Amino acid sequence: MSVRPKAHSLGPKPPFWRDRGKRALIFQVLLIAAVAAFLLYIVSNTQANLAARGITTGFGFLNNTAGFGIVQSLIDYSSQSTYGRTFLVGLLNTLLVSALGIVAATIIGFIVGIARLSPNWLIARLASGYIEIFRNIPLLLQIFFWYFAVLRAMPSARDSYSLGEVIFLNVRGLYVPEPLFESGFGLIPLALGIAVVASIALIIWNKRRHEATGKRLPAGWISLALIVGLPLFVLLVTGVPVTWDVPELRGFNFRGGITIIPEFLALWLALSIYTASFIAEIVRSGIQAISHGQTEAAQALSLPQNLVLRLVVVPQALRVIIPPLTSQYLNLIKNSSLATAIGYPDLVSVFAGTTLNQTGQAIEVIAMTMAVYLTISLLVSMFMNWFNARVALVER
């Protein structure tokens, strides 16, 4: 019978400062305490400075009368409106130029990105020149170019450029007819909504039918005809319940219609063209990331080039394009804050600028402005991540 040897004693435990786990915990506690002490100092110092200058804190100033006008407002606004109304006007103006900029930049970027890969030498070089020029010029300079060198150089109202005597462009902006809706017009948006829902259902059914039987209907053309045709049919049946308020020159300026201010045009053009140059490169790299065997297999089936691009290349390239495309969308939204350089009444200009100067509520105004951009960016990121998950390859 064997006897097991006694285990050797481990000796005395080392002091806590030599224990790696305990030492790391102590350092973390000290770091948290230092950060908390720094924040406490900042808060107390800020409160002391505000009290010394007689500045009150809080959001009560949002109910005070603003006392200044805004040249572009998507909602009712006057100089007698409150600062809270000013915040909404600036927010809507920011969302407007950002949304339209994203749409225009995406369309231009996809067209230029595909054109850069064109076998036509001239088209490819023009697309490459567009990218290299606009991508390497600072955005602020491009905004100044469109505003001062192009739009501010337009003729006066009396010498306006016109298109069919219904659209006018001059130094004061772009004037377009305004639709005036009459009784019965509500049926047209309803018909459009029904057409859109029916088109989505048709596309989903057509996709499932194609996977099951291999047969495919021209769902795209049918959907387009449905979306255009049904509202148009309802418009004609209801007797065209819409009239147009055409701009007219009265005195030294135009009256009537919709006025698009030059500040908006300059900012929208600069944001769209600048961001499109980066999106074009993303599209080009995404397409080139697709294996050549995919296109060769499609060509071996005698598919036309447009179908190869639409059915084979672009769907696979989207999986590579979407993540960096999200960053460009976020950059465009944040770059819209440069509007203050030319006086476009966005959130930074009318709220973080004029409102801050008049009220002195720097902490509240800047905090609200930062929260708005943070919220918009997070919402855009969430949507693009959801869309990216929808088009991602599913492992089997």
N, C-alpha and C positions, 0 to 999 in steps of 0.2 A: 504494500500500500504506500503510494507516494504521498509525500507531504508538500503542499503548495507553499512556496516561499512567501513571506510577508511582504506586503507592498511597501515600497519605500515612502517615507513621509515627504509631502510636497513642500514642507518648510513653511515659514511664516508668509502670510499674504502680503503682496507688495503694497506700498502706500497708494492712495487713490490717484495722486498726480502722475503715477507711472502706469495707471490703467488707461489704455487707449480709449475705450468706450466712455468711461467716466470723464476723461479729459475732453473728449469731443462734445459731450453733453454740457460741460461747464462753459466751453467756448461759445456754444450756441445760445445758452442762457445769457451770457455777457453781451453777445451781439444784439439779441432782442432787447435787452435792457438799454443798450446804447442807442438803438434806433428809437425806442419809445421815449427816452430822455430828450433826444434831438427833436422829435415831433412835438413833445410837450413844450420845449423851449420856443419852437417856431410859433405854436399856437398862442402861448402866453405873450410873446413879444409882439405878435400881430394885434392881439387884443389891446395891449398897452398903447401901441401906436395909433390904432383907430380911436381909442378913447381920448388920447392927447389931441387929436385933430378934430374931435367932435363928430366922427363919422359913425352912424348907426348901422348895424348889420341886420340882415333879414331880407325877405322878398316882398315886403310891403310896397316897395317902389314900383312894382309891376302894375299897380293900380293907379299910378299917377299919370297925368296927362303928358304925352310926349312933347307936343308943341313944335314938331317939325314934320315936313312932308317927305314922301318917298315916291320917286318917279315911276316905279313899277311895283304893282301890288296885284296879287291874284285874288285877294279878298278885299272887301270894303275897308278903306283906310283913309283917314284925314289927319290933319295936324292936331285935332282934338281927341284922337284915339290914345289909348294907354300904351305904356311901355310893354305890357304883355302882348298887345296887338302888334307892336313893332317886332317883337320876338317871332311871332307867327309869320309875319310878312317876310322877314329875313330867312326864316327856315324854309318856307315854300319857294322862295326865289333860289335858294341853294339847291333844294331838291329838283327844281325844274331844270336848271342848267346842268346839273350832274346827270340826271336821267337822260336828257337829250344828248348830252356829250357821250355817254356810254353807248347809246344806240348808234350815233354817227361814227364814233371811233371803231366800234365793232364792225360795221359794214365796210368802212374804208379799209380797216386793217385786214379783213379777210380778202377783199378784192386785191389789195396791193400784195399781200403775202402770196396768194396764188399766182398773181401776175409775175412775181419775181422768179417763179419756177417755170414760166412759159418758155417753150422752145423758140418763140419769136425773139430775136436778138433785141430789137428796138423796145418791145414791151418790157422785157426783163431788165434792160438797162434803165428805162424810165422809172420802173418800180424801185430799183436799187438806188437811183439818184434821189428819189423822194425820201426813202428811209434814211440815207446818210445825211441829207440836208436837214430835215426837220427833227431828227433824233439828236443831233449834235448842237442845236441852237437852244439856249436856255428858254424855258417856257415864258418867263416874264418878258423877254425881248420879243417873243412872238406875239404876245398879247399887245404890247406896245405897237408892234408893226401893224397888226390888223386895226387897231384903234386909231392911232395917230396918222399912219402913212396911207391907210386905205379908206377907212370910214370917215375920218375927220376931213379928208380931202375931197369928199363928195360935194356936188353942187348944192346950192341953196334950194329952198322949197320951190321957188318959181321955176327953177331949171332942173327939176327932178328927172331922173331916169324913170321911164314908165314901161310897163308891160301891158299892152292892151287897154291902157287908160283905166286900169283897175288896181294895179299894183305899182307903187311908187317907192323909189329909193333916193334919199338925199342925206345931207349932213345930219339931219335930226333923227334918222332912223328909217326903218322899212314900214310902209303902210300897206296893209292888205285888207280885203273886204271882211266884214264881220257878219257871220250868219245870225239872223234873228228868227228864232223858232216860234211857230204859231201853234194853235190848238191842233192836236192830233199827231204832233211830232214824236211824242213819247212812244208810239208804236214802232218807230224805226229802230231805236236802241234795243227794244225788246226783240225785234226780228233779228238784229245783229247778234244778240246774245244766244238766241235759239240756233242760229246758223253756226256759231262757234262751237256750241256744245254738240250739235249734230256732226260737225266736221271732226271733232276729237273722237267721238264714238265711231265714226266711219273709219278713221285711221287705225284705231285700236282693233276693230273688227277685221279690217283688211290685212293687218299684220298677222293676226291669229289665223286667218284663212290662208295666207301665204305659207305660214309655217306648217299648216296641216295638209294642204293640197298642192302647194307650189304655184298656185294661181294668184295673180295680183291684178287689182284694178288700179286705174290712174287716180288714186285717192287724193293726190295733191291738187290736180286740176279740178276734180269734182268739188273738193273743199273750197278752192278759190272761187269757183263759180257759185257755190252755195253762199259763201260769205259776202260776195259782191251782189249776186243776183237777188237774194231774198230781201235784203233791205231796200234795194233799188225798186223791186216790185211793190213793196209796201209804200215806198215813197210816191210812186206813180198812182197807186190806188187811192191814197189819202189826198191826192191833189197837190202834191209838193208843198207841204206846210212849212216852208222856209223861204225867207227873203234875205237879200244881201244888202248890207249897209256899206256902200262903196265910198272910199275916202274922196273928199273933194277939197280943192284948194280954195280957201276963204281967207282973204287978206294975205298975211305973211306965213301962214301955216295951213296944214291939212286938218280937216275936221271929219269925224266919222271913221268907221273901220277900226281896225286893231293896229296899234302902234308898237313896233318892236324896236326898243331903244338901241342905239349903236353900242352901248356898253355890253349889253347881252350878246349881240352878234359877235363882237370882237372876242369876248371870253369864250363863247361856245365854239367859234371857229378854231381858236388857238388850242383849247383843250382837246377838241376832236382830232385835229390834224397832228398835234404833238403825240397824243396817246396812241393814235392809229399807227404811227411809225414803229412803236414798240410791239403793238399787237401783230403787225405784219411779220416781224421777225419771229414772234412766237408761233404764228401760223406756219411760216416757212419751215421752222425747225420741227414742228409737229408732223408736218407732211413728210419731211425727209426721214423722220424716225420710223416710218412704216416700211416694212421689208419690201424690197423690189419684187419679191416673189408674189406678193399680193396683187400688185398691178399687172404683172406678167400673166398671172393666172386669169385675171379678169379680161385682159386683152386676148388671151387664148380662147376665151368664150365668145369673142367677137362683140363684146360690149362696147357701145360708143364711149368716147372719152368723157362726155358729161356724166354718164351713168357710172363710169369707173370712179370719177371724183366724188359723186354724190352718194353712191351706195357702198363703196369699198374704202376709199382713202379717208374722206372727212370723218365718217363715224369712228374709225380707229384713231385718227389723229386727235379727235376731241379729248381722248383719255390723257394725252400728253399736253394738250393746249390749255385745258381748263385751270389747273393749279396756278401756273404763272399768269393766266388771264385774270384771275381773281385779284392778284396783286396790282395789276394795271387799273382795274376798276376802282380799287381802294385809293390808288394814287390819284386818279382823276378826281374823285370826290374831295380828297384833301387839298389837291391843287386848286380847286375852285375858290379857296379862300384868298387866292391872289386877286380876286375881283376887286378888292379894296384899292388896288393900284390904279384902276381906271374909273372908280366910282360906281361900279355895279352894286346895287343894294342887296347884297347877300347877307347872311347871318353875321359874318365878321364885320362887315362894313357898317350896318345899321344898328347892330346890337352890341358887339364887342368894340365898336368904334364910337358912333354918335351917342348911343345910350350910356355907355360907360363914361364918356366925357361929361355928360350932363348930370348924371346921378352920382358919380364917384363910387358906386357900388362895385368895386373892382373884383372882389372875391366872388360875389354871387354871379356877376355877369360872365366872368371867365370860366367859372365852374359850370354854368349852364351851357356855355358854348362848347367846352371840352366834352361834356356829357353827350351833347347832340352828335358831334362827330364820332365819338366812341360808339354810341348806339347805332348810328347808320353803318359804320364799318362792321360791327359785329353782325348786324342783320344781313348785310351783303355777303359776308363770309359764310354765315349759316346757310343761306340760300345756295351759294356756289358749291359748298361742300355737299349739300343734299343732291344737287344736280350732278356733281362729280361722281357721287356714289351710284346714281342711276345709270350713268354711262360706263362705269368701270366694268372690267372683265370679271365675271363670276367664276371662281374656281370650282371645278367639279371633282 
